[in-house]
Amino acid sequence: MSLIQIAYQSPVNGWLALTLTLDGKTIEIDASDVPNNPVEKLAAAIQSAASGLDASVWWNLEPAGYFMYFERVLAEVRLRIEYAGDGKRSHAKEVAIIQGSNAQILKPFWRFLREFQSHSYVEPHWPDVDYGRIQQIKFLLEGN
């Protein structure tokens, strides 16, 4: 069984319901695409993390929020998730942390992006995403 599993429901009117399972712990995220597109931000974060850089994604729940951090730790990646009831990063509390190889931490998110892309969601349900990053991420993950 993989460390990370990601399931989602089709977005509706700018809302995306995600279920993340991190080493047996489940986190439900019902994210808005306002004021940012978290799927777009996730693609950028995964690309950065696969390139060896730290990155983060804000999942806005209006008004609450989840903050997902991808942090490099030597040859591995640590995924840390924090939650803030008021949506303020400075008030966030850690709800999950997991560490592993690029394949264990980043690949499940890359697979999620590919699956999400295959449905070609459009406004008003979900805004455009730059899926050009998917091939770049694949190249980076295969090189590690």
Contact map, one row per residue, 1 for C-alpha under 8 A:
111000000000000000000000000000000000000000000000000000000000000000000000000000000000000000000000000000000000000000000000000000000000000000000000
111110000000000000000010000000000000000000000000000000000000000000000000000000000000000000000000000000010000000000000000000000000000000000000000
111110000000000000001111000000000000000000000000000000000000000000000000000000000000000000000000000000011000000000000000000000000000000000000000
011111000000000000011110000000000000000000000000000000000000000000000000000000000000000000000000000000011001000000000000000000000000000000000000
011111100000000000011100000000000000000000000000000000000000000000000000000000000000000000000000000000000001000000000000000000000000000000000000
000111110000000001111000000000000000000000000000000000000000000000000000000000000000000000000000000000000001100100000000000000000000000000000000
000011111000000001110000000000000000000000000000000000000000000000000000000000000000000000000000000000000000000100000000000000000000000000000000
000001111100000111100000000000000000000000000000000000000000000000000000000000000000000000000000000000000000000000000000000000000000000000000000
000000111110000111000000000000000000000000000000000000000000000000000000000000000000000000000000000000000000000000000000000000000000000000000000
000000011111000110000000000000000000000000000000000000000000000000000000000000000000000000000000000000000000000000000000000000000000000000000000
000000001111111110000000000000000000000000000000000000000000000000000000000000000000000000000000000000000000000000000000100011000000000000000000
000000000111111100000000000000000000000000000000000000000000000000000000000000000000000000000000000000000000000000000000000111000000000000000000
000000000011111000000000000000000000000000000000000000000000000000000000000000000000000000000000000000000000000000000000001111000000000000000000
000000000011111100000000000000011100000000000000000000000000000000000000000000000000000000000000000000000000000000000000001111100000000000000000
000000000011111110000000000001111000000000000000000000000000000000000000000000000000000000000000000000000000000000000000000011000000000000000000
000000011111011111000000000011111000000000000000000000000000000000000000000000000000000000000000000000000000000000000000000000000000000000000000
000000011110001111100000000111100000000000000000000000000000000000000000000000000000000000000000000000000000000000000000000000000000000000000000
000001111000000111110000000111100000000000000000000000000000000000000000000000000000000000000000000000000000000000000000000000000000000000000000
000001110000000011111000011110000000000000000000000000000000000000000000000000000000000000000000000000000000000000000000000000000000000000000000
000111100000000001111100011110000000000000000000000000000000000000000000000000000000000000000000000000000000000000000000000000000000000000000000
001111000000000000111111111000000000000000000000000000000000000000000000000000000000000000000000000000000000000000000000000000000000000000000000
001110000000000000011111110000000000000000000000000000000000000000000000000000000000000000000001010000000000000000000000000000000000000000000000
011100000000000000001111100000000000000000000000000000000000000000000000000000000000000000000000010000000000000000000000000000000000000000000000
001000000000000000001111110000000000000000000000000000000000000000000000000000000000000000000000000000000000000000000000000000000000000000000000
000000000000000000001111111000000000000000000000000000000000000000000000000000000000000000000001000000000000000000000000000000000000000000000000
000000000000000000111101111100000000000000000000000000000000000000000000000000000000000000000000000000000000000000000000000000000000000000000000
000000000000000000111000111110000000000000000000000000000000000000000000000000000000000000000000000000000000000000000000000000000000000000000000
000000000000000011110000011111000000000000000000000000000000000000000000000000000000000000000000000000000000000000000000000000000000000000000000
000000000000000111110000001111100000000000000000000000000010100001000000000000000000000000000000000000000000000000000000000000000000000000000000
000000000000001111000000000111110000000000000000000000000000100000000000000000000000000000000000000000000000000000000000000000000000000000000000
000000000000001111000000000011111000010000000000000000000011110000000000000000000000000000000000000000000000000000000000000000000000000000000000
000000000000011100000000000001111110110000000000000000000011110000000000000000000000000000000000000000000000000000000000000000000000000000000000
000000000000011100000000000000111111110000000000000000000001000000000000000000000000000000000000000000000000000000000000000001100000000000000000
000000000000010000000000000000011111100000000000000000000001000000000000000000000000000000000000000000000000000000000000000000000000000000000000
000000000000000000000000000000011111100000000000000000000001000000000000000000000000000000000000000000000000000000000000000000000000000000000000
000000000000000000000000000000001111110010000000000000000000000000000000000000000000000000000000000000000000000000000000000000000000000000000000
000000000000000000000000000000011111111110000000000000000000000000000000000000000000000000000000000000000000000000000000000000101000000000000000
000000000000000000000000000000111001111111000000000000001111000000000000000000000000000000000000000000000000000000000000000000000000000000000000
000000000000000000000000000000000000111111100000000000000000000000000000000000000000000000000000000000000000000010000000000000001000000000000000
000000000000000000000000000000000000111111110000000000000000000000000000000000000000000000000000000000000000000000000000000000001100000000000000
000000000000000000000000000000000001111111111000000000001100000000000000000000000000000000000000000000000000000000000000000000000000000000000000
000000000000000000000000000000000000011111111100000000011000000000000000000000000000000000000000000000000000000000000000000000000000000000000000
000000000000000000000000000000000000001111111110000000000000000000000000000000000000000000000000000000000000010010000000000000000010110000000000
000000000000000000000000000000000000000111111111000000000000000000000000000000000000000000000000000000000000000000000000000000000000100000000000
000000000000000000000000000000000000000011111111100001111000000000000100000000000000000000000000000000000000000000000000000000000000000000000000
000000000000000000000000000000000000000001111111110000100000000000000100000000000000000000000000000000000100110000000000000000000000000010000000
000000000000000000000000000000000000000000111111111000000000000000000000000000000000000000000000000000000000000000000000000000000000100110010000
000000000000000000000000000000000000000000011111111111100000000000000000000000000000000000000000000000000000000000000000000000000000000000000000
000000000000000000000000000000000000000000001111111111100000000000000111000010000000000000000000000000000100000000000000000000000000000000000000
000000000000000000000000000000000000000000000111111110000000000000000000000000000000000000000000000001000100000000000000000000000000000010011000
000000000000000000000000000000000000000000000011111110000000000000000000000000000000000000000000000000000000000000000000000000000000000000010000
000000000000000000000000000000000000000000000001111111000000000000000001000000000000000000000000000000000000000000000000000000000000000000000000
000000000000000000000000000000000000000000000001111111100000000000000011000000000000000000000000000000000000000000000000000000000000000000000000
000000000000000000000000000000000000000000001001100111110000000000001111000000000000000000000000000000000000000000000000000000000000000000000000
000000000000000000000000000000000000000000001101100011111000000000001110000000000000000000000000000000000000000000000000000000000000000000000000
000000000000000000000000000000000000000001001000000001111100000000111100000000000000000000000000000000000000000000000000000000000000000000000000
000000000000000000000000000000000000010011001000000000111110000000111000000000000000000000000000000000000000000000000000000000000000000000000000
000000000000000000000000000000000000010010000000000000011111000011110000000000000000000000000000000000000000000000000000000000000000000000000000
000000000000000000000000000010110000010000000000000000001111100011110000000000000000000000000000000000000000000000000000000000000000000000000000
000000000000000000000000000000111110010000000000000000000111111111000000000000000000001000000000000000000000000000000000000000000000000000000000
000000000000000000000000000011110000000000000000000000000011111111000000000000000000001000000000000000000000000000000000000000000000000000000000
000000000000000000000000000000110000000000000000000000000001111110000000000000000000001000000000000000000000000000000000000000000000000000000000
000000000000000000000000000000000000000000000000000000000001111110000000000000000000111000000000000000000000000000000000000000000000000000000000
000000000000000000000000000000000000000000000000000000000001111111000000000000000011111100000000000000000000000000000000000000000000000000000000
000000000000000000000000000000000000000000000000000000000111111111100000000000000011111100000000000000000000000000000000000000000000000000000000
000000000000000000000000000010000000000000000000000000000111100111110000000000001111001000000000000000000000000000000000000000000000000000000000
000000000000000000000000000000000000000000000000000000011110000011111000000000001110000010010000000000000000000000000000000000000000000000000000
000000000000000000000000000000000000000000000000000000011110000001111100000000111100000000000000000000000000000000000000000000000000000000000000
000000000000000000000000000000000000000000000000000001111000000000111110000001111000000000000000000000000000000000000000000000000000000000000000
000000000000000000000000000000000000000000001100100001110000000000011111000011110000000000000000000000000000000000000000000000000000000000000000
000000000000000000000000000000000000000000000000100011100000000000001111100011110000000000000000000000000000000000000000000000000000000000000000
000000000000000000000000000000000000000000000000100111000000000000000111111111000000000000000000000000000000000000000000000000000000000000000000
000000000000000000000000000000000000000000000000000000000000000000000011111111000000000000000000000000000000000000000000000000000000000000000000
000000000000000000000000000000000000000000000000000000000000000000000001111110000000000000000000000000000000000000000000000000000000000000000000
000000000000000000000000000000000000000000000000000000000000000000000001111110000000000000000000000010000000000000000000000000000000000000000000
000000000000000000000000000000000000000000000000000000000000000000000001111111000000000000000000001111000000000000000000000000000000000000000000
000000000000000000000000000000000000000000000000100000000000000000000111111111100000000000000000001111001100000000000000000000000000000000000000
000000000000000000000000000000000000000000000000000000000000000000001111100111110000000000000000111100001000000000000000000000000000000000000000
000000000000000000000000000000000000000000000000000000000000000000011110000011111000000000000000111000001000000000000000000000000000000000000000
000000000000000000000000000000000000000000000000000000000000000000011110000001111100000000000111110000000000000000000000000000000000000000000000
000000000000000000000000000000000000000000000000000000000000000001111000000000111110000000000111100000000000000000000000000000000000000000000000
000000000000000000000000000000000000000000000000000000000000000001110000000000011111000000011111000000000000000000000000000000000000000000000000
000000000000000000000000000000000000000000000000000000000000000111100000000000001111101000011110000000000000000000000000000000000000000000000000
000000000000000000000000000000000000000000000000000000000000000111000000000000000111111110111000000000000000000000000000000000000000000000000000
000000000000000000000000000000000000000000000000000000000000001110000000000000000011111100010000000000000000000000000000000000000000000000000000
000000000000000000000000000000000000000000000000000000000000001110000000000000000001111100100000000000000000000000000000000000000000000000000000
000000000000000000000000000000000000000000000000000000000001111111000000000000000011111110110000000000000000000000000000000000000000000000000000
000000000000000000000000000000000000000000000000000000000000000110000000000000000001111111110000000000000000000000000000000000000000000000000000
000000000000000000000000000000000000000000000000000000000000000000100000000000000001001111110000000000000000000000000000000000000000000000000000
000000000000000000000000000000000000000000000000000000000000000000000000000000000000000111110000000000000000000000000000000000000000000000000000
000000000000000000000000000000000000000000000000000000000000000000000000000000000001011111111000000000000000000000000000000000000000000000000000
000000000000000000000000000000000000000000000000000000000000000000100000000000000111101111111100000000000000000000000000000000000000000000000000
000000000000000000000000000000000000000000000000000000000000000000000000000000000111000000111110000000000000000000000000000000000000000000000000
000000000000000000000000000000000000000000000000000000000000000000000000000000011110000000011111100000000000000000000000000000000000000000000000
000000000000000000000000000000000000000000000000000000000000000000000000000000011110000000001111100000000000000000000000000000000000000000000000
000000000000000000000100100000000000000000000000000000000000000000000000000000011100000000000111110000000000000000000000000000000000000000000000
000000000000000000000000000000000000000000000000000000000000000000000000000001111000000000000111111000000000000000000000000000000000000000000000
000000000000000000000110000000000000000000000000000000000000000000000000000001110000000000000001111100000000000000000000000000000000000000000000
000000000000000000000000000000000000000000000000000000000000000000000000000111100000000000000000111110001000000000000000000000000000000000000000
000000000000000000000000000000000000000000000000000000000000000000000000000111000000000000000000011111111000000000000000000000000000000000000000
000000000000000000000000000000000000000000000000000000000000000000000000001110000000000000000000001111111100000000000000000000000000000000000000
000000000000000000000000000000000000000000000000010000000000000000000000000110000000000000000000000111111110000000000000000000000000000000001001
000000000000000000000000000000000000000000000000000000000000000000000000000000000000000000000000000111111111000000000000000000000000000000001000
011100000000000000000000000000000000000000000000000000000000000000000000000000000000000000000000000111111111000000000000000000000000000000000000
001100000000000000000000000000000000000000000000000000000000000000000000000011100000000000000000001111111111100000000000000000000000000000000000
000000000000000000000000000000000000000000000100110000000000000000000000000010000000000000000000000011111111110000000000000000000000000000000000
000000000000000000000000000000000000000000000000000000000000000000000000000000000000000000000000000001111111111000000000000000000000000000001000
000111000000000000000000000000000000000000000000000000000000000000000000000000000000000000000000000000111111111100000000000000000000000000000000
000001000000000000000000000000000000000000000100000000000000000000000000000000000000000000000000000000001111111110000000000000000000000000000000
000000000000000000000000000000000000000000100100000000000000000000000000000000000000000000000000000000000111111111000000000000000000010011000000
000000000000000000000000000000000000000000000000000000000000000000000000000000000000000000000000000000000011111111100000000000000000000000000000
000001100000000000000000000000000000000000000000000000000000000000000000000000000000000000000000000000000001111111110000000000000000000000000000
000000000000000000000000000000000000001000100000000000000000000000000000000000000000000000000000000000000000111111111000000000000000010000000000
000000000000000000000000000000000000000000000000000000000000000000000000000000000000000000000000000000000000011111111100000000000000010000000000
000000000000000000000000000000000000000000000000000000000000000000000000000000000000000000000000000000000000001111111110000000000000000000000000
000000000000000000000000000000000000000000000000000000000000000000000000000000000000000000000000000000000000000111111111100000000000000000000000
000000000000000000000000000000000000000000000000000000000000000000000000000000000000000000000000000000000000000011111111100000000010000000000000
000000000000000000000000000000000000000000000000000000000000000000000000000000000000000000000000000000000000000001111111000000000000000000000000
000000000000000000000000000000000000000000000000000000000000000000000000000000000000000000000000000000000000000000111111100000000000000000000000
000000000000000000000000000000000000000000000000000000000000000000000000000000000000000000000000000000000000000000011111110000000000000000000000
000000000010000000000000000000000000000000000000000000000000000000000000000000000000000000000000000000000000000000011011111011110000000000000000
000000000000000000000000000000000000000000000000000000000000000000000000000000000000000000000000000000000000000000000001111111110000000000000000
000000000000110000000000000000000000000000000000000000000000000000000000000000000000000000000000000000000000000000000000111111110000000000000000
000000000001110000000000000000000000000000000000000000000000000000000000000000000000000000000000000000000000000000000000011111100000000000000000
000000000011111000000000000000000000000000000000000000000000000000000000000000000000000000000000000000000000000000000000111111100000000000000000
000000000011111000000000000000001000000000000000000000000000000000000000000000000000000000000000000000000000000000000000111111110000000000000000
000000000000010000000000000000001000100000000000000000000000000000000000000000000000000000000000000000000000000000000000111111111000000000000000
000000000000000000000000000000000000000000000000000000000000000000000000000000000000000000000000000000000000000000000000111001111100000000000000
000000000000000000000000000000000000101100000000000000000000000000000000000000000000000000000000000000000000000000000000000000111110000000000000
000000000000000000000000000000000000000100000000000000000000000000000000000000000000000000000000000000000000000000000000000000011111100000000000
000000000000000000000000000000000000000000100000000000000000000000000000000000000000000000000000000000000000000000001000000000001111110000000000
000000000000000000000000000000000000000000000000000000000000000000000000000000000000000000000000000000000000000000000000000000000111111100000000
000000000000000000000000000000000000000000110010000000000000000000000000000000000000000000000000000000000000000000000000000000000111111110000000
000000000000000000000000000000000000000000100000000000000000000000000000000000000000000000000000000000000000010011000000000000000011111111000000
000000000000000000000000000000000000000000000000000000000000000000000000000000000000000000000000000000000000000000000000000000000001111111100000
000000000000000000000000000000000000000000000010000000000000000000000000000000000000000000000000000000000000000000000000000000000001111111110000
000000000000000000000000000000000000000000000110010000000000000000000000000000000000000000000000000000000000010000000000000000000000111111111000
000000000000000000000000000000000000000000000000000000000000000000000000000000000000000000000000000000000000010000000000000000000000011111111100
000000000000000000000000000000000000000000000000000000000000000000000000000000000000000000000000000000000000000000000000000000000000001111111110
000000000000000000000000000000000000000000000010011000000000000000000000000000000000000000000000000000000000000000000000000000000000000111111111
000000000000000000000000000000000000000000000000010000000000000000000000000000000000000000000000000001100010000000000000000000000000000011111111
000000000000000000000000000000000000000000000000000000000000000000000000000000000000000000000000000000000000000000000000000000000000000001111111
000000000000000000000000000000000000000000000000000000000000000000000000000000000000000000000000000000000000000000000000000000000000000000111111
000000000000000000000000000000000000000000000000000000000000000000000000000000000000000000000000000001000000000000000000000000000000000000011111
